[in-house]
């Protein structure tokens, strides 16, 4: 897999700043070259300008609303129900095995997470056993029922796997596509996890 600069949006990513700039231009207005075929009545010109201004305002409102809907820290498990927490911990276990191995440091951190976040002893034992027999990511993905949970699922996976190994980057790219996460959301999570490190990350050894 070809490495990419995480500071740049992937191909096909929404670029709100570029889109807003395009919407604010007068490119939709007729060119005034003086020829009879380009002449537009003042009333038509006013109508087009009003439509363009409204389109620009609607786009701006849409982008602002989208930013507000984005979770500030989707990798945070605080306040989630037990089923949601279990699903995300299983996602983390699967991500930890993305390169084929589970390091001792990872195991210790995931075990601590299970002990502090899961109340039921039977579930704790089950999750502990899954660290040696990781769940299928495809099976887990089928349990994701909302875009919010999809974002959380990807975020915790990126937090565990990181981007330093090709196998992990390939795994995360597949996960983003499988969960149908918007490219700008993926970019934001990637920047956050790659820029600030991770609480559960593979040791260099």
C-alpha positions as CSV (number, residue, x, y, z in Angstrom):
1,X,0.0,0.0,0.0
2,X,1.3,3.4,-0.9
3,X,2.0,5.7,2.0
4,X,0.0,9.0,2.0
5,X,0.4,12.2,3.8
6,X,-2.3,12.2,6.5
7,X,-2.4,16.0,6.4
8,X,-3.9,15.9,2.9
9,X,-7.4,14.7,2.1
10,X,-7.7,11.4,0.2
11,X,-9.0,11.3,-3.3
12,X,-12.7,12.1,-3.3
13,X,-12.7,13.8,0.0
14,X,-15.0,16.7,0.6
15,X,-13.1,19.9,0.8
16,X,-15.4,22.4,2.6
17,X,-13.1,25.3,2.1
18,X,-12.8,24.8,-1.6
19,X,-16.5,24.1,-2.1
20,X,-17.4,27.2,-0.1
21,X,-15.0,29.3,-2.1
22,X,-16.5,28.0,-5.3
23,X,-20.1,28.7,-4.2
24,X,-19.1,32.3,-3.3
25,X,-17.7,33.0,-6.8
26,X,-19.7,34.6,-9.6
27,X,-18.9,31.8,-12.0
28,X,-22.5,31.0,-12.5
29,X,-23.3,34.5,-13.6
30,X,-23.2,35.2,-17.4
31,X,-20.1,36.7,-18.9
32,X,-20.5,40.3,-20.0
33,X,-18.6,40.4,-23.3
34,X,-20.8,42.8,-25.0
35,X,-22.2,40.4,-27.6
36,X,-26.0,40.1,-28.0
37,X,-25.9,36.4,-27.1
38,X,-24.6,37.2,-23.6
39,X,-26.9,40.0,-22.7
40,X,-29.2,39.2,-19.7
41,X,-32.0,41.4,-18.4
42,X,-31.3,43.2,-15.1
43,X,-34.1,41.3,-13.5
44,X,-32.6,37.9,-14.6
45,X,-29.2,39.0,-13.4
46,X,-30.6,40.0,-9.9
47,X,-32.4,36.6,-9.7
48,X,-29.2,34.7,-10.4
49,X,-27.3,36.7,-7.9
50,X,-29.9,36.1,-5.2
51,X,-29.9,32.3,-6.0
52,X,-26.1,32.2,-5.8
53,X,-26.1,34.1,-2.4
54,X,-28.8,31.7,-1.0
55,X,-26.8,28.6,-2.3
56,X,-23.7,29.9,-0.6
57,X,-25.6,30.5,2.7
58,X,-27.1,27.0,2.6
59,X,-23.8,25.4,2.0
60,X,-22.2,27.3,4.8
61,X,-25.0,26.2,7.2
62,X,-24.7,22.6,6.0
63,X,-20.9,22.6,6.7
64,X,-21.3,24.2,10.1
65,X,-24.0,21.7,11.1
66,X,-21.8,18.8,9.9
67,X,-18.9,20.0,12.0
68,X,-21.2,20.2,15.1
69,X,-22.4,16.6,14.5
70,X,-18.9,15.2,14.4
71,X,-18.0,13.7,17.7
72,X,-15.2,15.6,19.5
73,X,-13.6,12.4,20.7
74,X,-15.1,9.3,19.2
75,X,-12.5,7.0,20.8
76,X,-13.7,7.9,24.3
77,X,-15.8,5.1,25.8
78,X,-17.2,7.2,28.6
79,X,-21.0,7.1,28.8
80,X,-21.6,4.2,26.5
81,X,-23.9,1.3,27.2
82,X,-22.3,-2.1,28.0
83,X,-23.2,-3.6,24.6
84,X,-21.7,-0.6,22.9
85,X,-18.6,-0.8,25.0
86,X,-18.2,-4.5,24.4
87,X,-18.5,-4.0,20.6
88,X,-15.8,-1.3,20.7
89,X,-13.4,-3.3,22.8
90,X,-13.8,-6.3,20.4
91,X,-13.0,-3.8,17.6
92,X,-9.9,-2.9,19.5
93,X,-8.9,-6.5,19.9
94,X,-9.4,-7.1,16.2
95,X,-7.3,-4.0,15.3
96,X,-4.5,-5.1,17.6
97,X,-4.2,-8.3,15.6
98,X,-4.2,-6.4,12.2
99,X,-0.5,-7.1,11.7
100,X,-0.8,-10.7,12.9
101,X,0.4,-10.4,16.5
102,X,-0.7,-9.1,19.8
103,X,2.2,-7.6,21.9
104,X,2.5,-8.0,25.6
105,X,2.1,-4.3,26.1
106,X,-1.1,-4.3,24.1
107,X,-2.5,-7.3,25.9
108,X,-1.9,-5.6,29.3
109,X,-3.5,-2.3,28.2
110,X,-6.5,-4.1,26.7
111,X,-6.9,-6.3,29.7
112,X,-6.9,-3.2,32.0
113,X,-9.6,-1.7,29.7
114,X,-11.7,-4.8,30.0
115,X,-11.4,-4.8,33.8
116,X,-12.3,-1.1,34.2
117,X,-15.1,-0.9,31.6
118,X,-16.9,-4.2,31.7
119,X,-19.1,-5.0,34.7
120,X,-20.0,-8.6,34.1
121,X,-17.3,-11.2,35.0
122,X,-18.5,-13.6,32.4
123,X,-18.1,-11.0,29.7
124,X,-14.7,-10.1,31.0
125,X,-13.5,-13.7,30.7
126,X,-15.0,-13.9,27.2
127,X,-13.2,-10.8,26.0
128,X,-9.9,-12.0,27.6
129,X,-10.2,-15.2,25.6
130,X,-10.8,-13.3,22.4
131,X,-7.4,-11.7,22.8
132,X,-6.0,-15.0,21.7
133,X,-8.7,-15.8,19.2
134,X,-9.6,-12.4,17.7
135,X,-13.1,-11.9,16.3
136,X,-13.8,-11.5,12.6
137,X,-13.8,-7.8,11.6
138,X,-16.5,-8.6,9.1
139,X,-18.7,-10.1,11.8
140,X,-18.1,-7.1,14.0
141,X,-18.9,-4.6,11.2
142,X,-22.3,-6.2,10.8
143,X,-23.1,-5.2,14.3
144,X,-22.6,-1.5,13.6
145,X,-26.0,0.0,13.2
146,X,-25.4,3.8,13.0
147,X,-23.0,6.3,11.5
148,X,-22.1,7.4,15.1
149,X,-21.1,3.9,16.1
150,X,-19.2,3.5,12.8
151,X,-17.2,6.5,13.6
152,X,-16.4,5.2,17.1
153,X,-15.5,1.8,15.7
154,X,-13.0,3.3,13.3
155,X,-11.6,5.7,15.8
156,X,-10.8,3.0,18.5
157,X,-9.4,0.8,15.8
158,X,-7.1,3.6,14.6
159,X,-6.1,4.3,18.2
160,X,-5.0,0.7,18.6
161,X,-3.4,0.0,15.2
162,X,-1.8,3.3,14.4
163,X,-0.3,4.0,11.0
164,X,3.3,3.0,11.3
165,X,2.9,-0.4,9.6
166,X,1.6,-1.2,6.1
167,X,-0.7,-4.0,7.4
168,X,-2.3,-1.7,9.9
169,X,-2.9,1.1,7.3
170,X,-4.4,-1.5,4.9
171,X,-6.7,-2.7,7.7
172,X,-7.9,0.8,8.5
173,X,-8.5,1.7,4.9
174,X,-10.6,-1.5,4.5
175,X,-12.5,-0.7,7.7
176,X,-13.3,2.9,6.6
177,X,-14.6,1.6,3.3
178,X,-16.6,-1.3,4.9
179,X,-18.2,1.0,7.4
180,X,-18.9,3.7,4.7
181,X,-17.4,6.5,6.8
182,X,-17.2,9.9,5.0
183,X,-13.7,10.7,3.8
184,X,-13.5,14.0,5.8
185,X,-14.4,12.1,9.0
186,X,-11.7,9.5,8.3
187,X,-9.2,12.3,7.7
188,X,-10.1,14.1,10.9
189,X,-9.7,10.9,13.0
190,X,-6.4,10.0,11.2
191,X,-4.9,13.4,11.9
192,X,-6.0,13.2,15.6
193,X,-4.6,9.7,16.2
194,X,-1.4,10.1,14.1
195,X,-0.7,13.5,15.6
196,X,-1.3,12.8,19.3
197,X,-0.4,9.2,19.6
198,X,-2.6,6.5,21.1
199,X,-3.4,5.2,24.5
200,X,-3.3,1.7,23.2
201,X,-0.6,1.4,20.6
202,X,1.9,-1.3,19.6
203,X,5.3,-1.1,21.2
204,X,8.3,-0.7,19.0
205,X,9.5,-4.1,20.0
